[in-house]
Amino acid sequence: MTTPPRRRLVPAYLATHGRTAAAGTRPLDRLSVLHAAADLPAGLGGEHRQLWELVRPGALTLAEAAAHLRLPVSATVFIAADLAERGALSVRAPIPSAQPVNRDLAERLLSGLRALK
Amino acid sequence: MDFAPSSSNAALLGDGPAGAPAYLPPTDPILMKLMVTGPFGVGKTTFVRTLSEIPTLHTEETMTAAGAPVDDVSRTPGKTATTVAVDFGRLTLADGDFVLYLFGTPGQRRFLPLWEDLARGALGALVLVDTRRLADAFDAMDLIEEAGLPYTVAVNRFPDTPPIALDAVRAALDLDPATPLVELDARVREGCVDALIALTQHVLDRLPQESAP
């Protein structure tokens, strides 16, 4: 007998203050790297504070942050975008130079994997 | 919902997000993503857990019964939404130059929209198959081919799996001769690393040669 995963007490649409799209922000995805950049702006609490506190000691990807906060990825995207817009969160792309995967990257990944053996 | 058991078991085993977060190394690593897919119960979660340096995490992804992911909550119909747990883990490589994320994702056709969303930006995919029910892997292979990702197939040997030659598996799956086919035990690290090496080599082989500067 297994127990179902614990339900969140606040539905996603409340966690995002009812918004369904974040305006004027760079695209965020599961591997966007989040790190607290400044103090939490006054007036932000709840999930915003939780996310900001989570990534204050160090950087995490958005997917990891969502898992730790037990929030859906879609809700976490909105909260992170909100914090980034107010300067409280730094966000960087998974591949810093935003280049597509090229042979050099794939070769370095391959030698990194071989070094595990 | 046939994915619930694996995620619930993971939670019961203490593989949930209860522990302190494992922060990324301060080396500004390049992050890369590989998909691990295949039919229900084939060993995706085990594979991710074997390789991950952090306790496996999972996110809940909401889908409607019609198969569309619910991103626009203003259209959420409520009653027909189902939740799919996506397990993932990570692996730091090359002294912190790279962090590789492994996403264990459902391989059934009805998850196509979720699959496409998850696979965006992925380097490639590993399809786990169980030789006792090879046909169950067709959906996952179709999803990957539609997403245009390079992939490698790995037979997950279970203790009670009858022996079957890889050539026979290749024929049964109608694999392209260039698609790597490997064999592993999802609980054993070495074979899992070998599968990632085979996949990454295949990804590399398909990338265009860069012209000399």
Interface residues (C-beta under 8 A of the other chain):
Chain A: T2 T3 P4 P5 A12 Y13 T16 T20 A21 D29 R30 L31 V33 L54 P57 G58 A59 L60 T61 A63 E64 A66 A67 H68 R70 P72 V73 S74 R92 P94 I95 P96 V101 N102 R103 D104 L105 A106 E107 R108 L109 L110 S111 G112 L113 R114 A115 L116 K117
Chain B: A4 P5 S7 S8 N9 A11 L12 P17 P21 Y23 L24 P26 D28 I30 L31 M32 K33 L57 H58 T59 E60 E61 T62 V70 D71 D72 V73 S74 T76 T83 A85 F88 R90 L91 L93 A94 D97 F98 L100 Y101 F103 L118 R120 G121 L123 E190 V193 D194 L196 I197 T200 Q201 V203 L204 L207 P208 Q209 E210
